[in-house]
Amino acid sequence: MIAITGATGQLGRLVIAALLKKVPANQIIAAVRSPEKAKDLADLGVEVRQADYSQPATLDSAFKGVEKLLLISSSEVGQREAQHNAVIAAAKRAGVKLLAYTSLLHADKSPLGLGVEHRATEKALSESGVPHVLLRNGWYTENYAASVAPALAHNAFIGAVGEGRIASAARQDYAEAAAAVLTLDNQAGKVYELAGDEAYTLAEFSAEIAKQSGKKVDYVNLPEAEFAKALIGAGLPDWLANMLADSDAGAAKGGLFDDSHTLSKLIGRPTTPAKDVIAATLKAL
């Protein structure tokens, strides 16, 4: 049995869809906080079990009989270390034979603040004795595509990346990579640095939005603190605005760049170009 935590999240659903092309539905477990939100997965034949990172008792029942487990990192930044530790401990009690963890690109040396909790989780995995594989995911192109609409509205795309190059990939690409690793043999001990085949600056990203939309979109680079302030002014919660600003500052130092092409090798095709994600975003507006 293969279990996916956070299975009703954006990445989790895509991983399950990718897995369904490789293994029977009755071999897949959707481990979710709220089972009522996973009816569509149950309708596909996937087994739905409750698994709340903050309620260890649910994890023991969720992981019963699981051989391979994908731990999708918690969305609750600041609580991740404790939550992930609970999952790792439950996986050990259940005798899980392989735990795959969605970490951060070059987590061991990442300048992004997000790297702190990922490094702590990687350390906990190493000390746990649970056989594991690290999926060090780079940025989702969708993270920046989410700003296409406001960029069009204000004729400006704001950020704090400077000339830093970002090797992002579509969320679908990372999902297919996770599904591949979960269905391959001899994965314990491996570390995958996953990023897009192509890298871009945010000025180039903005130019592509302008090219496809036919509207003026200039990239406006801001100091980290000013970028965070602008995001808060746009309605983002303080913690999210500060995290995004910190991530941009980390990207300016090369934190979101990788040219190993590990991701495309793993999924057996080129990664999705940023221009394709931009096109899909514009079409949906």
Secondary structure by P-SEA (a helix, b strand, c coil): cbbbcccccaaaaaaaaaaaaccccccccccccccccaaaaaaacbbbbbbbcccaaaaaaaaccccbbbbcccccccaaaaaaaaaaaaaaaacccbbbbbccccccccccccaaaaaaaaaaaaaaccccccccccccccccccaaaaaaaacccccccccbbbbcccaaaaaaaaaaaaaccccccccccccccccccaaaaaaaaaaaacbbbbbbbbcaaaaaaaaaaacccaaaaaaaaaaaaaaaacccccccaaaaaaaccccccaaaaaaaaaaac
